[in-house]
Amino acid sequence: MHKLSIFAAVLLAAGSALAAPAAEDDINRFMAEKGLFGRLGDLRDRITGNTSELVVTAMGFLGVPYRRGGNTAETGFDCSGFVRAIYEQTVGLVLPRRANEQAAATETIDKKDLQPGDLVFFNTMRRAFSHVGIYVGDGKFIHSPKPGAEVRVEDMGTSYWARRFDGARRVQASVPAAQAGTDTRTP
């Protein structure tokens, strides 16, 4: 079982039922300790529909190891493989394979307009759009960072990510088939 899959299940349940006060306190404490979100109620208010499921699904993969060219939890993920798998599993959309192709196939949005589920891009290899993650709210994103690391949540405000931020994109209801190629090469 993936780390935090119980947490993900609790988040899903919390969207349709009120948690007992003690349980909600435990969840809020856990989330605050991890620096993921302020309050469970705030999270439910900001995230709705597929976006909520998308973020919760992504959180269920915390701890999966990075693997260059990886597309599955069993083999590991690279950054664009992770984003592609989450969108395909949750929303049923097949995004392009590479980070730069994902940027080209999605709608540019202003950083101030970021919503959970949007894509965030970074220049980590001295070229535009060489890294991608999924925005989860509160200035944080989830991604598969690099060899030797695991899927994790990070703060976009840290100096490393702030200096490398390349832009934000929103995935539309459909991605043009020509752009949703099956190229397995990754940045």
C-alpha positions as CSV (number, residue, x, y, z in Angstrom):
1,M,0.0,0.0,0.0
2,H,1.3,3.4,-0.9
3,K,2.2,5.9,1.8
4,L,-0.7,8.1,2.7
5,S,-3.3,6.0,0.9
6,I,-5.3,6.0,4.1
7,F,-4.9,9.8,4.1
8,A,-6.2,9.9,0.5
9,A,-9.2,7.7,1.5
10,V,-10.0,10.0,4.4
11,L,-9.9,13.1,2.2
12,L,-12.3,11.5,-0.3
13,A,-14.6,10.5,2.6
14,A,-14.4,14.0,4.1
15,G,-15.8,15.5,0.9
16,S,-19.1,13.7,1.4
17,A,-19.4,13.3,5.2
18,L,-18.4,15.2,8.2
19,A,-15.5,13.7,10.1
20,A,-15.6,13.3,13.9
21,P,-14.0,16.2,15.6
22,A,-11.1,14.1,16.9
23,A,-10.4,12.5,13.5
24,E,-10.5,15.9,11.8
25,D,-8.0,17.3,14.4
26,D,-5.7,14.4,13.7
27,I,-5.9,14.9,10.0
28,N,-5.3,18.7,10.3
29,R,-2.4,18.1,12.7
30,F,-0.9,15.6,10.2
31,M,-1.3,18.0,7.3
32,A,0.1,20.9,9.2
33,E,3.1,18.8,10.3
34,K,3.8,17.8,6.7
35,G,3.2,21.4,5.5
36,L,0.7,20.2,2.9
37,F,-2.4,22.2,3.7
38,G,-3.8,24.6,6.4
39,R,-7.2,23.0,7.2
40,L,-9.2,20.2,5.8
41,G,-12.2,22.4,5.4
42,D,-10.2,24.9,3.4
43,L,-9.0,22.1,1.1
44,R,-12.6,20.9,0.5
45,D,-13.8,24.4,-0.3
46,R,-11.0,25.0,-2.9
47,I,-11.1,21.7,-4.6
48,T,-14.2,20.2,-6.3
49,G,-15.1,17.5,-8.8
50,N,-12.3,15.8,-10.8
51,T,-9.7,18.2,-9.4
52,S,-10.3,16.9,-5.9
53,E,-10.0,13.3,-7.1
54,L,-6.9,14.2,-9.2
55,V,-5.1,15.7,-6.2
56,V,-6.1,12.9,-3.9
57,T,-5.0,10.3,-6.4
58,A,-1.6,12.0,-6.9
59,M,-1.1,12.1,-3.1
60,G,-1.7,8.4,-3.0
61,F,1.6,8.0,-5.0
62,L,3.8,9.8,-2.4
63,G,6.9,7.7,-1.9
64,V,6.9,6.0,-5.4
65,P,10.5,6.1,-6.6
66,Y,11.7,8.2,-9.6
67,R,12.6,6.3,-12.7
68,R,13.7,7.9,-15.9
69,G,11.1,7.1,-18.5
70,G,8.9,5.6,-15.8
71,N,5.1,5.5,-16.4
72,T,3.7,3.4,-13.6
73,A,3.8,3.1,-9.8
74,E,5.2,-0.4,-10.2
75,T,8.2,0.7,-12.2
76,G,8.5,4.3,-10.9
77,F,7.8,7.6,-12.5
78,D,9.7,10.5,-14.0
79,C,8.1,13.9,-13.8
80,S,6.1,13.8,-17.0
81,G,5.2,10.2,-16.7
82,F,3.7,10.9,-13.2
83,V,1.6,13.8,-14.5
84,R,0.5,11.8,-17.5
85,A,-0.5,8.8,-15.4
86,I,-2.5,10.8,-12.9
87,Y,-4.5,12.6,-15.6
88,E,-5.1,9.4,-17.5
89,Q,-6.2,7.5,-14.4
90,T,-8.3,10.3,-12.9
91,V,-9.7,12.4,-15.7
92,G,-9.3,10.0,-18.6
93,L,-7.2,12.4,-20.6
94,V,-4.0,11.2,-22.3
95,L,-1.4,14.0,-22.1
96,P,1.7,14.1,-24.2
97,R,4.7,12.2,-22.8
98,R,7.3,14.9,-22.4
99,A,7.1,17.9,-20.1
100,N,7.7,20.5,-22.9
101,E,5.0,18.7,-25.0
102,Q,2.6,18.9,-22.0
103,A,3.3,22.6,-21.7
104,A,2.5,23.1,-25.4
105,A,-0.7,21.1,-25.2
106,T,-2.2,23.0,-22.3
107,E,-3.6,26.5,-21.7
108,T,-1.2,29.1,-20.3
109,I,-2.5,30.7,-17.0
110,D,-1.1,33.3,-14.7
111,K,0.6,32.1,-11.6
112,K,-1.9,34.0,-9.4
113,D,-4.7,32.0,-11.1
114,L,-3.3,28.6,-10.1
115,Q,-5.8,26.1,-8.9
116,P,-5.3,22.6,-7.5
117,G,-4.8,20.2,-10.5
118,D,-3.1,22.8,-12.7
119,L,0.4,22.0,-14.1
120,V,3.5,23.9,-13.0
121,F,6.6,23.9,-15.1
122,F,10.2,24.5,-14.2
123,N,13.6,25.0,-16.0
124,T,15.7,22.4,-14.2
125,M,18.0,21.4,-17.2
126,R,18.9,24.8,-18.6
127,R,15.9,24.6,-21.0
128,A,12.3,25.8,-20.8
129,F,9.7,23.4,-19.5
130,S,12.1,20.6,-18.6
131,H,10.3,19.7,-15.4
132,V,6.5,19.4,-14.5
133,G,4.4,18.9,-11.4
134,I,0.8,19.1,-10.3
135,Y,-0.2,22.1,-8.2
136,V,-2.0,21.0,-5.0
137,G,-2.7,24.4,-3.4
138,D,-1.1,26.6,-0.8
139,G,1.9,27.3,-3.1
140,K,2.8,23.6,-3.1
141,F,3.1,21.0,-5.9
142,I,3.5,17.2,-6.2
143,H,6.0,15.7,-8.5
144,S,8.6,13.0,-9.2
145,P,11.8,15.0,-8.8
146,K,15.0,13.2,-9.8
147,P,16.9,9.9,-9.7
148,G,17.3,8.6,-6.2
149,A,14.2,10.5,-5.0
150,E,10.5,9.7,-4.6
151,V,7.2,11.4,-5.5
152,R,6.8,14.2,-3.0
153,V,5.2,17.6,-2.3
154,E,7.3,20.7,-2.4
155,D,6.9,24.4,-1.8
156,M,7.1,26.5,-4.9
157,G,8.3,29.4,-2.8
158,T,11.6,27.9,-1.9
159,S,14.5,29.6,-3.6
160,Y,15.3,26.6,-5.8
161,W,11.8,26.3,-7.3
162,A,11.1,30.0,-7.3
163,R,14.2,30.7,-9.5
164,R,13.3,27.9,-11.9
165,F,9.6,28.5,-12.3
166,D,8.7,28.5,-16.0
167,G,4.9,29.0,-15.9
168,A,1.6,27.5,-15.1
169,R,-0.8,25.7,-17.4
170,R,-4.4,24.4,-17.2
171,V,-5.4,21.1,-18.8
172,Q,-8.5,21.5,-20.9
173,A,-11.2,18.9,-21.4
174,S,-9.5,17.4,-24.4
175,V,-5.9,17.3,-25.6
176,P,-5.4,17.3,-29.4
177,A,-4.6,13.7,-30.4
178,A,-1.5,14.8,-32.4
179,Q,0.0,16.3,-29.2
180,A,-0.8,13.3,-27.0
181,G,2.0,11.2,-28.6
182,T,3.5,8.0,-27.1
183,D,7.1,9.1,-27.1
184,T,8.7,7.5,-24.1
185,R,11.7,9.8,-23.9
186,T,11.7,12.2,-21.0
187,P,13.6,15.2,-19.8
